[in-house]
Amino acid sequence: MAIESKGANKLPLAFASKLASKGRNSVAPIYQTNKTYHTDSNAANRVLSKPTFEGIVKREGKYVITDDVVKTGSAVAALKE
């Protein structure tokens, strides 16, 4: 759950929880650990202000990544790091 300028972004967690309730695997505890203020920002700020994440990831695991919006893909790309 990311902390944005207007509060906690709960949409990704709610979507992931709904998927889990439909018989999918449980929600992995992976969270954004910094504030990037990507809401209402331009593409340059999204690329320069990279989110960081914390959590346990299984090397061979399969995951569905949920987010409330995807513009440049910078948050999803940061998950690789």
All heavy atoms as a GROMACS GRO file, in nm:
protein
  609
    1MET      N    1   0.086  -0.116   0.000
    1MET     CA    2   0.000   0.000   0.000
    1MET      C    3   0.091   0.123   0.000
    1MET      O    4   0.173   0.141   0.088
    1MET     CB    5  -0.090  -0.001   0.123
    1MET     CG    6  -0.186   0.110   0.127
    1MET     SD    7  -0.317   0.101   0.253
    1MET     CE    8  -0.277  -0.034   0.355
    2ALA      N    9   0.076   0.207  -0.101
    2ALA     CA   10   0.158   0.327  -0.113
    2ALA      C   11   0.093   0.443  -0.038
    2ALA      O   12  -0.028   0.456  -0.034
    2ALA     CB   13   0.175   0.364  -0.259
    3ILE      N   14   0.177   0.526   0.020
    3ILE     CA   15   0.129   0.648   0.084
    3ILE      C   16   0.143   0.761  -0.017
    3ILE      O   17   0.252   0.792  -0.062
    3ILE     CB   18   0.210   0.680   0.212
    3ILE    CG1   19   0.207   0.563   0.308
    3ILE    CG2   20   0.158   0.808   0.277
    3ILE    CD1   21   0.069   0.524   0.356
    4GLU      N   22   0.032   0.820  -0.054
    4GLU     CA   23   0.030   0.928  -0.152
    4GLU      C   24   0.001   1.060  -0.080
    4GLU      O   25  -0.028   1.061   0.039
    4GLU     CB   26  -0.076   0.901  -0.259
    4GLU     CG   27  -0.052   0.775  -0.339
    4GLU     CD   28   0.066   0.786  -0.434
    4GLU    OE1   29   0.110   0.900  -0.463
    4GLU    OE2   30   0.114   0.681  -0.480
    5SER      N   31   0.006   1.169  -0.154
    5SER     CA   32  -0.015   1.301  -0.094
    5SER      C   33  -0.153   1.316  -0.030
    5SER      O   34  -0.171   1.391   0.063
    5SER     CB   35   0.007   1.411  -0.198
    5SER     OG   36  -0.083   1.395  -0.305
    6LYS      N   37  -0.251   1.240  -0.080
    6LYS     CA   38  -0.387   1.249  -0.027
    6LYS      C   39  -0.422   1.133   0.066
    6LYS      O   40  -0.537   1.114   0.100
    6LYS     CB   41  -0.487   1.257  -0.142
    6LYS     CG   42  -0.469   1.382  -0.225
    6LYS     CD   43  -0.566   1.388  -0.339
    6LYS     CE   44  -0.541   1.512  -0.422
    6LYS     NZ   45  -0.627   1.521  -0.538
    7GLY      N   46  -0.322   1.051   0.104
    7GLY     CA   47  -0.348   0.940   0.195
    7GLY      C   48  -0.300   0.808   0.139
    7GLY      O   49  -0.230   0.804   0.038
    8ALA      N   50  -0.338   0.700   0.203
    8ALA     CA   51  -0.295   0.566   0.162
    8ALA      C   52  -0.372   0.521   0.038
    8ALA      O   53  -0.494   0.536   0.032
    8ALA     CB   54  -0.316   0.467   0.276
    9ASN      N   55  -0.300   0.467  -0.058
    9ASN     CA   56  -0.362   0.414  -0.180
    9ASN      C   57  -0.406   0.271  -0.151
    9ASN      O   58  -0.325   0.180  -0.152
    9ASN     CB   59  -0.263   0.419  -0.296
    9ASN     CG   60  -0.323   0.370  -0.424
    9ASN    OD1   61  -0.432   0.316  -0.425
    9ASN    ND2   62  -0.250   0.386  -0.532
   10LYS      N   63  -0.534   0.252  -0.128
   10LYS     CA   64  -0.586   0.122  -0.087
   10LYS      C   65  -0.639   0.038  -0.203
   10LYS      O   66  -0.672  -0.078  -0.186
   10LYS     CB   67  -0.697   0.142   0.017
   10LYS     CG   68  -0.648   0.210   0.143
   10LYS     CD   69  -0.761   0.237   0.240
   10LYS     CE   70  -0.710   0.315   0.359
   10LYS     NZ   71  -0.819   0.355   0.447
   11LEU      N   72  -0.648   0.096  -0.323
   11LEU     CA   73  -0.705   0.023  -0.436
   11LEU      C   74  -0.627  -0.104  -0.474
   11LEU      O   75  -0.689  -0.208  -0.494
   11LEU     CB   76  -0.718   0.115  -0.557
   11LEU     CG   77  -0.828   0.221  -0.547
   11LEU    CD1   78  -0.821   0.315  -0.666
   11LEU    CD2   79  -0.964   0.156  -0.540
   12PRO      N   80  -0.494  -0.100  -0.484
   12PRO     CA   81  -0.423  -0.223  -0.521
   12PRO      C   82  -0.446  -0.337  -0.422
   12PRO      O   83  -0.466  -0.451  -0.461
   12PRO     CB   84  -0.276  -0.181  -0.525
   12PRO     CG   85  -0.280  -0.035  -0.553
   12PRO     CD   86  -0.403   0.015  -0.480
   13LEU      N   87  -0.443  -0.307  -0.292
   13LEU     CA   88  -0.463  -0.411  -0.192
   13LEU      C   89  -0.607  -0.465  -0.197
   13LEU      O   90  -0.629  -0.585  -0.187
   13LEU     CB   91  -0.432  -0.358  -0.052
   13LEU     CG   92  -0.444  -0.459   0.062
   13LEU    CD1   93  -0.354  -0.580   0.038
   13LEU    CD2   94  -0.413  -0.393   0.194
   14ALA      N   95  -0.703  -0.377  -0.218
   14ALA     CA   96  -0.843  -0.421  -0.228
   14ALA      C   97  -0.862  -0.512  -0.349
   14ALA      O   98  -0.928  -0.616  -0.340
   14ALA     CB   99  -0.936  -0.300  -0.237
   15PHE      N  100  -0.802  -0.477  -0.462
   15PHE     CA  101  -0.812  -0.559  -0.582
   15PHE      C  102  -0.745  -0.694  -0.560
   15PHE      O  103  -0.800  -0.799  -0.595
   15PHE     CB  104  -0.750  -0.485  -0.700
   15PHE     CG  105  -0.757  -0.560  -0.830
   15PHE    CD1  106  -0.879  -0.605  -0.880
   15PHE    CD2  107  -0.642  -0.587  -0.903
   15PHE    CE1  108  -0.886  -0.674  -1.000
   15PHE    CE2  109  -0.649  -0.656  -1.022
   15PHE     CZ  110  -0.771  -0.700  -1.071
   16ALA      N  111  -0.626  -0.694  -0.501
   16ALA     CA  112  -0.555  -0.819  -0.474
   16ALA      C  113  -0.634  -0.907  -0.378
   16ALA      O  114  -0.642  -1.029  -0.395
   16ALA     CB  115  -0.416  -0.789  -0.418
   17SER      N  116  -0.694  -0.847  -0.277
   17SER     CA  117  -0.775  -0.923  -0.181
   17SER      C  118  -0.896  -0.985  -0.249
   17SER      O  119  -0.935  -1.098  -0.219
   17SER     CB  120  -0.819  -0.834  -0.066
   17SER     OG  121  -0.708  -0.789   0.006
   18LYS      N  122  -0.957  -0.913  -0.342
   18LYS     CA  123  -1.072  -0.966  -0.416
   18LYS      C  124  -1.030  -1.086  -0.501
   18LYS      O  125  -1.099  -1.187  -0.505
   18LYS     CB  126  -1.132  -0.856  -0.503
   18LYS     CG  127  -1.259  -0.895  -0.571
   18LYS     CD  128  -1.372  -0.912  -0.471
   18LYS     CE  129  -1.504  -0.929  -0.541
   18LYS     NZ  130  -1.613  -0.951  -0.448
   19LEU      N  131  -0.914  -1.075  -0.567
   19LEU     CA  132  -0.863  -1.188  -0.645
   19LEU      C  133  -0.838  -1.309  -0.554
   19LEU      O  134  -0.871  -1.422  -0.590
   19LEU     CB  135  -0.733  -1.151  -0.716
   19LEU     CG  136  -0.745  -1.061  -0.838
   19LEU    CD1  137  -0.607  -1.024  -0.890
   19LEU    CD2  138  -0.825  -1.128  -0.948
   20ALA      N  139  -0.780  -1.284  -0.438
   20ALA     CA  140  -0.752  -1.393  -0.344
   20ALA      C  141  -0.881  -1.460  -0.298
   20ALA      O  142  -0.885  -1.582  -0.281
   20ALA     CB  143  -0.673  -1.340  -0.225
   21SER      N  144  -0.986  -1.382  -0.281
   21SER     CA  145  -1.114  -1.439  -0.235
   21SER      C  146  -1.181  -1.524  -0.343
   21SER      O  147  -1.269  -1.602  -0.314
   21SER     CB  148  -1.209  -1.329  -0.190
   21SER     OG  149  -1.261  -1.258  -0.300
   22LYS      N  150  -1.139  -1.510  -0.467
   22LYS     CA  151  -1.195  -1.586  -0.578
   22LYS      C  152  -1.118  -1.716  -0.604
   22LYS      O  153  -1.127  -1.775  -0.710
   22LYS     CB  154  -1.193  -1.502  -0.707
   22LYS     CG  155  -1.279  -1.379  -0.700
   22LYS     CD  156  -1.424  -1.415  -0.695
   22LYS     CE  157  -1.511  -1.291  -0.699
   22LYS     NZ  158  -1.650  -1.322  -0.686
   23GLY      N  159  -1.041  -1.759  -0.506
   23GLY     CA  160  -0.970  -1.886  -0.518
   23GLY      C  161  -0.826  -1.876  -0.564
   23GLY      O  162  -0.760  -1.976  -0.584
   24ARG      N  163  -0.779  -1.756  -0.581
   24ARG     CA  164  -0.638  -1.737  -0.616
   24ARG      C  165  -0.555  -1.750  -0.489
   24ARG      O  166  -0.607  -1.756  -0.379
   24ARG     CB  167  -0.615  -1.599  -0.680
   24ARG     CG  168  -0.701  -1.573  -0.800
   24ARG     CD  169  -0.653  -1.656  -0.917
   24ARG     NE  170  -0.729  -1.621  -1.037
   24ARG     CZ  171  -0.778  -1.710  -1.120
   24ARG    NH1  172  -0.762  -1.838  -1.097
   24ARG    NH2  173  -0.844  -1.672  -1.225
   25ASN      N  174  -0.426  -1.754  -0.504
   25ASN     CA  175  -0.338  -1.760  -0.387
   25ASN      C  176  -0.356  -1.636  -0.302
   25ASN      O  177  -0.409  -1.535  -0.348
   25ASN     CB  178  -0.192  -1.775  -0.430
   25ASN     CG  179  -0.167  -1.910  -0.493
   25ASN    OD1  180  -0.236  -2.007  -0.463
   25ASN    ND2  181  -0.070  -1.918  -0.580
   26SER      N  182  -0.307  -1.642  -0.182
   26SER     CA  183  -0.322  -1.530  -0.091
   26SER      C  184  -0.237  -1.410  -0.136
   26SER      O  185  -0.150  -1.422  -0.221
   26SER     CB  186  -0.282  -1.570   0.051
   26SER     OG  187  -0.148  -1.610   0.053
   27VAL      N  188  -0.262  -1.297  -0.076
   27VAL     CA  189  -0.192  -1.174  -0.110
   27VAL      C  190  -0.052  -1.178  -0.048
   27VAL      O  191  -0.036  -1.204   0.071
   27VAL     CB  192  -0.270  -1.052  -0.055
   27VAL    CG1  193  -0.195  -0.924  -0.081
   27VAL    CG2  194  -0.409  -1.047  -0.116
   28ALA      N  195   0.050  -1.154  -0.132
   28ALA     CA  196   0.188  -1.151  -0.083
   28ALA      C  197   0.213  -1.019  -0.011
   28ALA      O  198   0.172  -0.914  -0.060
   28ALA     CB  199   0.286  -1.167  -0.199
   29PRO      N  200   0.282  -1.024   0.102
   29PRO     CA  201   0.307  -0.901   0.178
   29PRO      C  202   0.424  -0.822   0.119
   29PRO      O  203   0.535  -0.821   0.172
   29PRO     CB  204   0.338  -0.952   0.318
   29PRO     CG  205   0.398  -1.088   0.294
   29PRO     CD  206   0.329  -1.142   0.173
   30ILE      N  207   0.402  -0.757   0.006
   30ILE     CA  208   0.503  -0.673  -0.058
   30ILE      C  209   0.447  -0.532  -0.058
   30ILE      O  210   0.338  -0.508  -0.108
   30ILE     CB  211   0.533  -0.720  -0.201
   30ILE    CG1  212   0.582  -0.865  -0.199
   30ILE    CG2  213   0.636  -0.628  -0.267
   30ILE    CD1  214   0.590  -0.929  -0.336
   31TYR      N  215   0.523  -0.437   0.000
   31TYR     CA  216   0.473  -0.303   0.017
   31TYR      C  217   0.574  -0.199  -0.030
   31TYR      O  218   0.694  -0.219  -0.020
   31TYR     CB  219   0.442  -0.276   0.166
   31TYR     CG  220   0.338  -0.369   0.220
   31TYR    CD1  221   0.374  -0.485   0.287
   31TYR    CD2  222   0.204  -0.342   0.202
   31TYR    CE1  223   0.278  -0.573   0.335
   31TYR    CE2  224   0.107  -0.429   0.250
   31TYR     CZ  225   0.145  -0.543   0.317
   31TYR     OH  226   0.049  -0.630   0.363
   32GLN      N  227   0.523  -0.086  -0.078
   32GLN     CA  228   0.608   0.026  -0.113
   32GLN      C  229   0.654   0.091   0.017
   32GLN      O  230   0.574   0.112   0.108
   32GLN     CB  231   0.531   0.128  -0.198
   32GLN     CG  232   0.618   0.240  -0.248
   32GLN     CD  233   0.543   0.330  -0.344
   32GLN    OE1  234   0.453   0.285  -0.416
   32GLN    NE2  235   0.578   0.456  -0.346
   33THR      N  236   0.784   0.122   0.027
   33THR     CA  237   0.839   0.173   0.152
   33THR      C  238   0.876   0.320   0.150
   33THR      O  239   0.924   0.372   0.251
   33THR     CB  240   0.963   0.091   0.191
   33THR    OG1  241   1.059   0.099   0.085
   33THR    CG2  242   0.928  -0.054   0.218
   34ASN      N  243   0.859   0.387   0.038
   34ASN     CA  244   0.890   0.530   0.033
   34ASN      C  245   0.777   0.607  -0.034
   34ASN      O  246   0.689   0.550  -0.096
   34ASN     CB  247   1.022   0.554  -0.042
   34ASN     CG  248   1.014   0.514  -0.188
   34ASN    OD1  249   0.933   0.431  -0.227
   34ASN    ND2  250   1.098   0.573  -0.270
   35LYS      N  251   0.780   0.738  -0.020
   35LYS     CA  252   0.680   0.825  -0.084
   35LYS      C  253   0.740   0.877  -0.214
   35LYS      O  254   0.849   0.932  -0.215
   35LYS     CB  255   0.646   0.943   0.007
   35LYS     CG  256   0.574   0.903   0.134
   35LYS     CD  257   0.541   1.025   0.217
   35LYS     CE  258   0.477   0.984   0.348
   35LYS     NZ  259   0.442   1.100   0.430
   36THR      N  260   0.667   0.859  -0.324
   36THR     CA  261   0.715   0.907  -0.454
   36THR      C  262   0.631   1.021  -0.509
   36THR      O  263   0.675   1.088  -0.602
   36THR     CB  264   0.716   0.792  -0.556
   36THR    OG1  265   0.584   0.740  -0.566
   36THR    CG2  266   0.813   0.684  -0.516
   37TYR      N  267   0.513   1.041  -0.456
   37TYR     CA  268   0.423   1.147  -0.500
   37TYR      C  269   0.398   1.140  -0.652
   37TYR      O  270   0.402   1.240  -0.722
   37TYR     CB  271   0.477   1.285  -0.461
   37TYR     CG  272   0.498   1.297  -0.312
   37TYR    CD1  273   0.625   1.287  -0.256
   37TYR    CD2  274   0.389   1.314  -0.225
   37TYR    CE1  275   0.644   1.295  -0.119
   37TYR    CE2  276   0.407   1.322  -0.089
   37TYR     CZ  277   0.535   1.313  -0.037
   37TYR     OH  278   0.552   1.321   0.099
   38HIS      N  279   0.372   1.020  -0.702
   38HIS     CA  280   0.344   1.002  -0.844
   38HIS      C  281   0.206   1.050  -0.885
   38HIS      O  282   0.183   1.080  -1.002
   38HIS     CB  283   0.359   0.854  -0.883
   38HIS     CG  284   0.501   0.811  -0.896
   38HIS    ND1  285   0.534   0.683  -0.932
   38HIS    CD2  286   0.618   0.878  -0.880
   38HIS    CE1  287   0.666   0.672  -0.937
   38HIS    NE2  288   0.718   0.789  -0.905
   39THR      N  289   0.114   1.060  -0.791
   39THR     CA  290  -0.021   1.106  -0.824
   39THR      C  291  -0.014   1.246  -0.882
   39THR      O  292   0.046   1.335  -0.822
   39THR     CB  293  -0.111   1.105  -0.699
   39THR    OG1  294  -0.116   0.973  -0.647
   39THR    CG2  295  -0.253   1.151  -0.733
   40ASP      N  296  -0.074   1.264  -0.997
   40ASP     CA  297  -0.078   1.394  -1.067
   40ASP      C  298   0.059   1.447  -1.108
   40ASP      O  299   0.074   1.566  -1.132
   40ASP     CB  300  -0.150   1.500  -0.983
   40ASP     CG  301  -0.295   1.463  -0.954
   40ASP    OD1  302  -0.359   1.403  -1.042
   40ASP    OD2  303  -0.343   1.493  -0.843
   41SER      N  304   0.161   1.360  -1.115
   41SER     CA  305   0.293   1.407  -1.157
   41SER      C  306   0.317   1.374  -1.304
   41SER      O  307   0.245   1.296  -1.365
   41SER     CB  308   0.403   1.344  -1.071
   41SER     OG  309   0.412   1.206  -1.097
   42ASN      N  310   0.421   1.435  -1.361
   42ASN     CA  311   0.451   1.412  -1.502
   42ASN      C  312   0.541   1.289  -1.519
   42ASN      O  313   0.589   1.232  -1.421
   42ASN     CB  314   0.515   1.537  -1.564
   42ASN     CG  315   0.645   1.575  -1.496
   42ASN    OD1  316   0.720   1.492  -1.448
   42ASN    ND2  317   0.673   1.706  -1.491
   43ALA      N  318   0.564   1.251  -1.644
   43ALA     CA  319   0.641   1.131  -1.674
   43ALA      C  320   0.784   1.141  -1.622
   43ALA      O  321   0.839   1.043  -1.571
   43ALA     CB  322   0.641   1.105  -1.824
   44ALA      N  323   0.846   1.257  -1.633
   44ALA     CA  324   0.984   1.274  -1.587
   44ALA      C  325   0.995   1.249  -1.437
   44ALA      O  326   1.087   1.180  -1.391
   44ALA     CB  327   1.035   1.414  -1.621
   45ASN      N  328   0.902   1.302  -1.359
   45ASN     CA  329   0.903   1.280  -1.214
   45ASN      C  330   0.882   1.133  -1.180
   45ASN      O  331   0.943   1.080  -1.088
   45ASN     CB  332   0.798   1.365  -1.144
   45ASN     CG  333   0.803   1.348  -0.994
   45ASN    OD1  334   0.906   1.372  -0.932
   45ASN    ND2  335   0.694   1.304  -0.935
   46ARG      N  336   0.796   1.065  -1.256
   46ARG     CA  337   0.770   0.923  -1.231
   46ARG      C  338   0.896   0.839  -1.253
   46ARG      O  339   0.920   0.743  -1.181
   46ARG     CB  340   0.657   0.873  -1.320
   46ARG     CG  341   0.522   0.927  -1.280
   46ARG     CD  342   0.414   0.887  -1.380
   46ARG     NE  343   0.285   0.932  -1.335
   46ARG     CZ  344   0.209   0.866  -1.248
   46ARG    NH1  345   0.246   0.751  -1.200
   46ARG    NH2  346   0.093   0.916  -1.211
   47VAL      N  347   0.974   0.874  -1.353
   47VAL     CA  348   1.097   0.799  -1.382
   47VAL      C  349   1.206   0.832  -1.281
   47VAL      O  350   1.279   0.744  -1.236
   47VAL     CB  351   1.144   0.827  -1.526
   47VAL    CG1  352   1.281   0.766  -1.551
   47VAL    CG2  353   1.042   0.773  -1.626
   48LEU      N  354   1.218   0.958  -1.241
   48LEU     CA  355   1.323   1.001  -1.149
   48LEU      C  356   1.295   0.964  -1.003
   48LEU      O  357   1.387   0.941  -0.926
   48LEU     CB  358   1.345   1.152  -1.160
   48LEU     CG  359   1.399   1.199  -1.295
   48LEU    CD1  360   1.402   1.352  -1.300
   48LEU    CD2  361   1.538   1.142  -1.319
   49SER      N  362   1.169   0.961  -0.965
   49SER     CA  363   1.132   0.931  -0.827
   49SER      C  364   1.086   0.785  -0.819
   49SER      O  365   0.968   0.755  -0.830
   49SER     CB  366   1.019   1.025  -0.785
   49SER     OG  367   0.978   0.996  -0.654
   50LYS      N  368   1.181   0.696  -0.800
   50LYS     CA  369   1.152   0.552  -0.803
   50LYS      C  370   1.101   0.501  -0.668
   50LYS      O  371   1.157   0.532  -0.564
   50LYS     CB  372   1.277   0.475  -0.841
   50LYS     CG  373   1.324   0.503  -0.981
   50LYS     CD  374   1.445   0.420  -1.015
   50LYS     CE  375   1.490   0.450  -1.157
   50LYS     NZ  376   1.605   0.369  -1.194
   51PRO      N  377   0.997   0.420  -0.673
   51PRO     CA  378   0.949   0.359  -0.549
   51PRO      C  379   1.042   0.245  -0.507
   51PRO      O  380   1.108   0.184  -0.590
   51PRO     CB  381   0.811   0.306  -0.587
   51PRO     CG  382   0.818   0.282  -0.733
   51PRO     CD  383   0.913   0.386  -0.787
   52THR      N  384   1.046   0.220  -0.377
   52THR     CA  385   1.120   0.105  -0.325
   52THR      C  386   1.019   0.015  -0.254
   52THR      O  387   0.916   0.062  -0.205
   52THR     CB  388   1.231   0.148  -0.228
   52THR    OG1  389   1.174   0.227  -0.122
   52THR    CG2  390   1.338   0.229  -0.299
   53PHE      N  391   1.050  -0.113  -0.251
   53PHE     CA  392   0.957  -0.211  -0.197
   53PHE      C  393   1.026  -0.302  -0.096
   53PHE      O  394   1.148  -0.319  -0.100
   53PHE     CB  395   0.899  -0.297  -0.310
   53PHE     CG  396   0.820  -0.217  -0.409
   53PHE    CD1  397   0.880  -0.164  -0.521
   53PHE    CD2  398   0.685  -0.195  -0.389
   53PHE    CE1  399   0.807  -0.090  -0.613
   53PHE    CE2  400   0.611  -0.121  -0.479
   53PHE     CZ  401   0.673  -0.068  -0.591
   54GLU      N  402   0.947  -0.360  -0.009
   54GLU     CA  403   0.997  -0.455   0.089
   54GLU      C  404   0.898  -0.571   0.096
   54GLU      O  405   0.778  -0.552   0.084
   54GLU     CB  406   1.008  -0.387   0.225
   54GLU     CG  407   1.076  -0.472   0.329
   54GLU     CD  408   1.099  -0.393   0.455
   54GLU    OE1  409   1.171  -0.292   0.449
   54GLU    OE2  410   1.044  -0.433   0.559
   55GLY      N  411   0.952  -0.689   0.115
   55GLY     CA  412   0.866  -0.806   0.128
   55GLY      C  413   0.939  -0.932   0.085
   55GLY      O  414   1.053  -0.926   0.038
   56ILE      N  415   0.874  -1.043   0.101
   56ILE     CA  416   0.932  -1.173   0.067
   56ILE      C  417   0.878  -1.218  -0.067
   56ILE      O  418   0.757  -1.223  -0.088
   56ILE     CB  419   0.900  -1.277   0.176
   56ILE    CG1  420   0.959  -1.231   0.310
   56ILE    CG2  421   0.952  -1.414   0.136
   56ILE    CD1  422   0.914  -1.313   0.428
   57VAL      N  423   0.969  -1.250  -0.159
   57VAL     CA  424   0.932  -1.297  -0.292
   57VAL      C  425   0.997  -1.433  -0.315
   57VAL      O  426   1.117  -1.448  -0.294
   57VAL     CB  427   0.980  -1.197  -0.401
   57VAL    CG1  428   0.948  -1.249  -0.540
   57VAL    CG2  429   0.919  -1.061  -0.378
   58LYS      N  430   0.917  -1.530  -0.354
   58LYS     CA  431   0.971  -1.662  -0.387
   58LYS      C  432   1.028  -1.656  -0.528
   58LYS      O  433   0.961  -1.611  -0.621
   58LYS     CB  434   0.862  -1.768  -0.378
   58LYS     CG  435   0.810  -1.789  -0.239
   58LYS     CD  436   0.703  -1.895  -0.236
   58LYS     CE  437   0.648  -1.910  -0.095
   58LYS     NZ  438   0.537  -2.006  -0.090
   59ARG      N  439   1.150  -1.704  -0.544
   59ARG     CA  440   1.222  -1.695  -0.671
   59ARG      C  441   1.143  -1.752  -0.788
   59ARG      O  442   1.138  -1.693  -0.893
   59ARG     CB  443   1.356  -1.765  -0.659
   59ARG     CG  444   1.448  -1.745  -0.776
   59ARG     CD  445   1.583  -1.802  -0.744
   59ARG     NE  446   1.698  -1.758  -0.810
   59ARG     CZ  447   1.741  -1.637  -0.839
   59ARG    NH1  448   1.665  -1.536  -0.807
   59ARG    NH2  449   1.853  -1.610  -0.897
   60GLU      N  450   1.081  -1.865  -0.774
   60GLU     CA  451   1.007  -1.928  -0.881
   60GLU      C  452   0.856  -1.903  -0.871
   60GLU      O  453   0.778  -1.964  -0.942
   60GLU     CB  454   1.034  -2.080  -0.883
   60GLU     CG  455   1.181  -2.116  -0.904
   60GLU     CD  456   1.234  -2.069  -1.039
   60GLU    OE1  457   1.159  -2.074  -1.138
   60GLU    OE2  458   1.351  -2.026  -1.044
   61GLY      N  459   0.818  -1.813  -0.784
   61GLY     CA  460   0.675  -1.785  -0.764
   61GLY      C  461   0.613  -1.712  -0.881
   61GLY      O  462   0.682  -1.646  -0.959
   62LYS      N  463   0.484  -1.725  -0.893
   62LYS     CA  464   0.407  -1.654  -0.995
   62LYS      C  465   0.320  -1.551  -0.923
   62LYS      O  466   0.252  -1.583  -0.827
   62LYS     CB  467   0.321  -1.750  -1.075
   62LYS     CG  468   0.403  -1.847  -1.157
   62LYS     CD  469   0.314  -1.939  -1.236
   62LYS     CE  470   0.398  -2.035  -1.317
   62LYS     NZ  471   0.316  -2.125  -1.398
   63TYR      N  472   0.324  -1.428  -0.973
   63TYR     CA  473   0.255  -1.319  -0.906
   63TYR      C  474   0.170  -1.240  -1.005
   63TYR      O  475   0.204  -1.229  -1.122
   63TYR     CB  476   0.357  -1.222  -0.842
   63TYR     CG  477   0.438  -1.288  -0.734
   63TYR    CD1  478   0.556  -1.354  -0.762
   63TYR    CD2  479   0.395  -1.284  -0.602
   63TYR    CE1  480   0.630  -1.416  -0.663
   63TYR    CE2  481   0.467  -1.346  -0.502
   63TYR     CZ  482   0.585  -1.411  -0.533
   63TYR     OH  483   0.657  -1.471  -0.434
   64VAL      N  484   0.061  -1.184  -0.955
   64VAL     CA  485  -0.018  -1.087  -1.028
   64VAL      C  486   0.007  -0.954  -0.957
   64VAL      O  487  -0.017  -0.942  -0.838
   64VAL     CB  488  -0.169  -1.121  -1.027
   64VAL    CG1  489  -0.250  -1.009  -1.090
   64VAL    CG2  490  -0.194  -1.253  -1.098
   65ILE      N  491   0.056  -0.858  -1.031
   65ILE     CA  492   0.085  -0.727  -0.973
   65ILE      C  493  -0.038  -0.639  -0.991
   65ILE      O  494  -0.092  -0.626  -1.101
   65ILE     CB  495   0.206  -0.663  -1.042
   65ILE    CG1  496   0.328  -0.752  -1.024
   65ILE    CG2  497   0.231  -0.522  -0.990
   65ILE    CD1  498   0.446  -0.714  -1.110
   66THR      N  499  -0.084  -0.579  -0.882
   66THR     CA  500  -0.200  -0.491  -0.888
   66THR      C  501  -0.159  -0.348  -0.858
   66THR      O  502  -0.073  -0.324  -0.775
   66THR     CB  503  -0.311  -0.535  -0.790
   66THR    OG1  504  -0.259  -0.531  -0.658
   66THR    CG2  505  -0.359  -0.675  -0.821
   67ASP      N  506  -0.219  -0.256  -0.926
   67ASP     CA  507  -0.197  -0.113  -0.903
   67ASP      C  508  -0.324  -0.041  -0.944
   67ASP      O  509  -0.407  -0.097  -1.015
   67ASP     CB  510  -0.076  -0.063  -0.983
   67ASP     CG  511  -0.013   0.061  -0.923
   67ASP    OD1  512  -0.077   0.126  -0.837
   67ASP    OD2  513   0.101   0.095  -0.960
   68ASP      N  514  -0.340   0.082  -0.901
   68ASP     CA  515  -0.462   0.155  -0.935
   68ASP      C  516  -0.454   0.216  -1.074
   68ASP      O  517  -0.555   0.240  -1.138
   68ASP     CB  518  -0.493   0.261  -0.830
   68ASP     CG  519  -0.386   0.367  -0.821
   68ASP    OD1  520  -0.269   0.336  -0.850
   68ASP    OD2  521  -0.418   0.481  -0.784
   69VAL      N  522  -0.335   0.241  -1.124
   69VAL     CA  523  -0.317   0.299  -1.256
   69VAL      C  524  -0.176   0.267  -1.304
   69VAL      O  525  -0.084   0.256  -1.224
   69VAL     CB  526  -0.342   0.452  -1.254
   69VAL    CG1  527  -0.237   0.525  -1.174
   69VAL    CG2  528  -0.349   0.509  -1.393
   70VAL      N  529  -0.161   0.251  -1.434
   70VAL     CA  530  -0.028   0.231  -1.492
   70VAL      C  531  -0.013   0.334  -1.604
   70VAL      O  532  -0.089   0.333  -1.699
   70VAL     CB  533  -0.008   0.089  -1.547
   70VAL    CG1  534   0.127   0.076  -1.614
   70VAL    CG2  535  -0.022  -0.014  -1.436
   71LYS      N  536   0.084   0.424  -1.589
   71LYS     CA  537   0.107   0.527  -1.691
   71LYS      C  538   0.238   0.498  -1.763
   71LYS      O  539   0.240   0.471  -1.881
   71LYS     CB  540   0.109   0.667  -1.630
   71LYS     CG  541  -0.028   0.712  -1.582
   71LYS     CD  542  -0.024   0.854  -1.533
   71LYS     CE  543  -0.163   0.900  -1.490
   71LYS     NZ  544  -0.164   1.038  -1.447
   72THR      N  545   0.348   0.506  -1.690
   72THR     CA  546   0.479   0.484  -1.753
   72THR      C  547   0.537   0.346  -1.719
   72THR      O  548   0.635   0.306  -1.778
   72THR     CB  549   0.581   0.592  -1.708
   72THR    OG1  550   0.597   0.582  -1.566
   72THR    CG2  551   0.533   0.730  -1.746
   73GLY      N  552   0.479   0.279  -1.622
   73GLY     CA  553   0.530   0.149  -1.581
   73GLY      C  554   0.647   0.157  -1.484
   73GLY      O  555   0.710   0.057  -1.454
   74SER      N  556   0.676   0.274  -1.432
   74SER     CA  557   0.792   0.292  -1.346
   74SER      C  558   0.781   0.216  -1.214
   74SER      O  559   0.880   0.162  -1.165
   74SER     CB  560   0.818   0.442  -1.319
   74SER     OG  561   0.708   0.500  -1.254
   75ALA      N  562   0.661   0.210  -1.155
   75ALA     CA  563   0.645   0.137  -1.029
   75ALA      C  564   0.662  -0.012  -1.050
   75ALA      O  565   0.728  -0.080  -0.972
   75ALA     CB  566   0.508   0.167  -0.967
   76VAL      N  567   0.605  -0.064  -1.158
   76VAL     CA  568   0.618  -0.206  -1.188
   76VAL      C  569   0.764  -0.240  -1.221
   76VAL      O  570   0.818  -0.340  -1.175
   76VAL     CB  571   0.524  -0.246  -1.304
   76VAL    CG1  572   0.548  -0.391  -1.345
   76VAL    CG2  573   0.379  -0.227  -1.263
   77ALA      N  574   0.831  -0.154  -1.296
   77ALA     CA  575   0.972  -0.175  -1.330
   77ALA      C  576   1.059  -0.175  -1.204
   77ALA      O  577   1.155  -0.251  -1.195
   77ALA     CB  578   1.019  -0.069  -1.427
   78ALA      N  579   1.024  -0.092  -1.105
   78ALA     CA  580   1.102  -0.085  -0.981
   78ALA      C  581   1.094  -0.215  -0.901
   78ALA      O  582   1.182  -0.242  -0.820
   78ALA     CB  583   1.055   0.033  -0.897
   79LEU      N  584   0.990  -0.292  -0.921
   79LEU     CA  585   0.978  -0.420  -0.850
   79LEU      C  586   1.089  -0.518  -0.887
   79LEU      O  587   1.125  -0.605  -0.810
   79LEU     CB  588   0.843  -0.484  -0.879
   79LEU     CG  589   0.724  -0.426  -0.804
   79LEU    CD1  590   0.595  -0.474  -0.864
   79LEU    CD2  591   0.731  -0.461  -0.656
   80LYS      N  592   1.146  -0.502  -1.006
   80LYS     CA  593   1.254  -0.591  -1.050
   80LYS      C  594   1.381  -0.571  -0.969
   80LYS      O  595   1.464  -0.658  -0.959
   80LYS     CB  596   1.285  -0.568  -1.197
   80LYS     CG  597   1.179  -0.621  -1.291
   80LYS     CD  598   1.211  -0.589  -1.435
   80LYS     CE  599   1.340  -0.654  -1.478
   80LYS     NZ  600   1.370  -0.632  -1.619
   81GLU      N  601   1.398  -0.452  -0.914
   81GLU     CA  602   1.522  -0.418  -0.841
   81GLU      C  603   1.524  -0.473  -0.706
   81GLU      O  604   1.499  -0.515  -0.626
   81GLU     CB  605   1.541  -0.267  -0.838
   81GLU     CG  606   1.556  -0.211  -0.975
   81GLU     CD  607   1.569  -0.060  -0.977
   81GLU    OE1  608   1.590   0.000  -0.871
   81GLU    OE2  609   1.557  -0.003  -1.084
   0.00000   0.00000   0.00000
